[in-house]
Amino acid sequence: MGTEKDWERIVRRMEQLLRLKSFPVAFKMLQKKEDLNRIPFMRRPNRKGTLCQLINLVRNSDWTVGADADDLLSPVCGSILGLNDTPGYHKDGTFRSIVWVKKKEEAMRYETSIQRLPLGKYEAVALAPLVYNPFEPDIVLIYANPAQMMLLINSLQVEDYEVMNFSCVGESSCSDAIARCYLTGKPSLTIPCFGERRYGHAQDDELVMAVPSLMMEKALRGMETLYRRGVRYPISLAGAEQDLSGAFPGAYSEVNQLEAIRGKDNRLLVAVTGGIASGKSSVSKMLEELGAPIVDFDVLAREIVEPGKPAWKDIVAYFGEQVLEQGRMIDRKKLSHIVFRDMEKRKKLESFTHPRIIEEAAKRANEITEKNPNAIIQVAVPLLIEINLQYKFHKVLLVYVPREIQLERLMKRDGITREAAESILKAQLPIDEKLGYADYVVHNEGTLEETRRHVEQVWEELKKCQKSVGRKE
């Protein structure tokens, strides 16, 4: 059985960001039990066992395992997976009333509350560490503590937000996670039950979430986004008796700073962004010709680190004089090399430069609106999404070209190999992912005249937006 996705890349990055203690489990239902024999490194039980034992062998013993109804010790496991029918002494309430509830009537309600896969649809189940690309899973089981799970939920909510509803039937919690995820097609979080803790060795602090395999990349994208915005695991503690004004996320601490750049007049700030070699400069020039003055973050970024300025002093104090050229200017290439693979150093550099760039951008915008309070101002920010500044502007305009065209243009522009161009693109968010942040998109893969027509169409929309009374907060 082959896989369509590079699960190793996805899992390794998720393990790094969540600091998981055990393997995410690839879980797949098979219509024919003979299909188990097609899975590499498959181990079949040599005795009857439980589903939670199989899960534990995967996530903590690094095994690939599979089972059919005859391999399972309890009909409870098989019935939840639809491998066998629920026995009569379960349906009439006898089984659950022995331990878990007071009366048989309550036990019958218990049984009917347990979600199960359709009877007879499948003949076997396969489980394996997802990181090894064993097969294309239906769902993925992730075990983690409550703080890690909260971050996973937040990650899944970054795109297409919705409230997540979870359930707990009590004992037989595999129904809440596995069967519910299959039946609803949505992530399902639950509390591992007594059986899973006793027989499957789930730890006291662990919860389990089943995630549809199609949502794993979405979860990772959300996690990467939150990481860039400072929401990470482990969660650093801000003491109960401390001043928290500097510890709140940007949504709380920076909302009052928006006025500095958005102003109180009728200006419309449009962030213009894209990907490398997408043609941002050409589009910005067209907008400028139509009447949109430009504030360029790249220009400001060079100005604020001139020798002797506050950002320059902070950078030299932190990184040392090794980052200086002979003329005491910042060696941008050397500094970029230092922070390229070190997220913490990059965040430190951003803390020196971004506030000063924003401050200078606000000054330039104010100078423009002193002359024209109704100005539509374009602010060119190449890495707008990567550094999470999109919220500071009224609108976001994305200059878009397909990735393959990006590669071709980058290779031609810089005279580099495809491998080198691929490496550069990997340092930025994929341009297709940026589409979800854009209010306006200019397609720049065609001729110059086609691009100009797209820009003119967007310009008309921007003028309507600028006049809109509802724009002002």
Rosetta blueprint (number, residue, H / E / L):
1 M L
2 G L
3 T L
4 E L
5 K L
6 D L
7 W H
8 E H
9 R H
10 I H
11 V H
12 R H
13 R H
14 M H
15 E H
16 Q H
17 L H
18 L H
19 R L
20 L L
21 K L
22 S L
23 F L
24 P L
25 V E
26 A E
27 F E
28 K E
29 M E
30 L E
31 Q L
32 K L
33 K H
34 E H
35 D H
36 L H
37 N H
38 R H
39 I L
40 P L
41 F L
42 M E
43 R E
44 R L
45 P L
46 N L
47 R L
48 K L
49 G E
50 T L
51 L H
52 C H
53 Q H
54 L H
55 I H
56 N H
57 L H
58 V H
59 R H
60 N H
61 S H
62 D L
63 W L
64 T E
65 V E
66 G E
67 A E
68 D E
69 A H
70 D H
71 D H
72 L E
73 L L
74 S L
75 P H
76 V H
77 C H
78 G H
79 S H
80 I H
81 L L
82 G L
83 L L
84 N L
85 D L
86 T L
87 P L
88 G H
89 Y H
90 H H
91 K H
92 D L
93 G L
94 T H
95 F H
96 R H
97 S H
98 I H
99 V H
100 W L
101 V L
102 K L
103 K L
104 K H
105 E H
106 E H
107 A H
108 M H
109 R H
110 Y H
111 E H
112 T H
113 S H
114 I L
115 Q L
116 R L
117 L L
118 P L
119 L L
120 G L
121 K L
122 Y L
123 E L
124 A E
125 V E
126 A E
127 L E
128 A E
129 P E
130 L H
131 V H
132 Y H
133 N L
134 P L
135 F L
136 E L
137 P L
138 D L
139 I E
140 V E
141 L E
142 I E
143 Y E
144 A E
145 N L
146 P H
147 A H
148 Q H
149 M H
150 M H
151 L H
152 L H
153 I H
154 N H
155 S H
156 L H
157 Q H
158 V L
159 E L
160 D L
161 Y L
162 E L
163 V L
164 M L
165 N L
166 F L
167 S L
168 C L
169 V L
170 G L
171 E L
172 S L
173 S L
174 C H
175 S H
176 D H
177 A H
178 I H
179 A H
180 R H
181 C H
182 Y H
183 L H
184 T H
185 G L
186 K L
187 P L
188 S E
189 L E
190 T E
191 I L
192 P L
193 C L
194 F H
195 G H
196 E H
197 R H
198 R H
199 Y L
200 G L
201 H L
202 A L
203 Q L
204 D L
205 D L
206 E L
207 L E
208 V E
209 M E
210 A E
211 V E
212 P E
213 S H
214 L H
215 M H
216 M H
217 E H
218 K H
219 A H
220 L H
221 R H
222 G H
223 M H
224 E H
225 T H
226 L H
227 Y H
228 R H
229 R L
230 G L
231 V L
232 R L
233 Y L
234 P L
235 I L
236 S L
237 L L
238 A L
239 G L
240 A L
241 E L
242 Q L
243 D L
244 L L
245 S L
246 G L
247 A L
248 F L
249 P L
250 G H
251 A H
252 Y H
253 S H
254 E L
255 V H
256 N H
257 Q H
258 L H
259 E H
260 A H
261 I H
262 R H
263 G L
264 K L
265 D L
266 N L
267 R L
268 L E
269 L E
270 V E
271 A E
272 V E
273 T E
274 G E
275 G L
276 I L
277 A L
278 S L
279 G L
280 K H
281 S H
282 S H
283 V H
284 S H
285 K H
286 M H
287 L H
288 E H
289 E H
290 L H
291 G L
292 A L
293 P L
294 I E
295 V E
296 D E
297 F H
298 D H
299 V H
300 L H
301 A H
302 R H
303 E H
304 I L
305 V L
306 E L
307 P L
308 G L
309 K L
310 P H
311 A H
312 W H
313 K H
314 D H
315 I H
316 V H
317 A H
318 Y H
319 F H
320 G L
321 E H
322 Q H
323 V H
324 L E
325 E L
326 Q L
327 G L
328 R L
329 M L
330 I E
331 D L
332 R H
333 K H
334 K H
335 L H
336 S H
337 H H
338 I H
339 V H
340 F H
341 R L
342 D L
343 M H
344 E H
345 K H
346 R H
347 K H
348 K H
349 L H
350 E H
351 S H
352 F H
353 T H
354 H H
355 P H
356 R H
357 I H
358 I H
359 E H
360 E H
361 A H
362 A H
363 K H
364 R H
365 A H
366 N H
367 E H
368 I H
369 T H
370 E H
371 K H
372 N L
373 P L
374 N L
375 A L
376 I E
377 I E
378 Q E
379 V E
380 A E
381 V L
382 P L
383 L L
384 L L
385 I L
386 E L
387 I L
388 N L
389 L L
390 Q H
391 Y H
392 K H
393 F L
394 H L
395 K E
396 V E
397 L E
398 L E
399 V E
400 Y E
401 V L
402 P L
403 R H
404 E H
405 I H
406 Q H
407 L H
408 E H
409 R H
410 L H
411 M H
412 K H
413 R H
414 D H
415 G L
416 I L
417 T L
418 R H
419 E H
420 A H
421 A H
422 E H
423 S H
424 I H
425 L H
426 K H
427 A L
428 Q L
429 L L
430 P L
431 I H
432 D H
433 E H
434 K H
435 L H
436 G H
437 Y H
438 A L
439 D L
440 Y E
441 V E
442 V E
443 H E
444 N L
445 E L
446 G L
447 T L
448 L H
449 E H
450 E H
451 T H
452 R H
453 R H
454 H H
455 V H
456 E H
457 Q H
458 V H
459 W H
460 E H
461 E H
462 L H
463 K H
464 K H
465 C H
466 Q H
467 K H
468 S L
469 V H
470 G H
471 R H
472 K L
473 E L
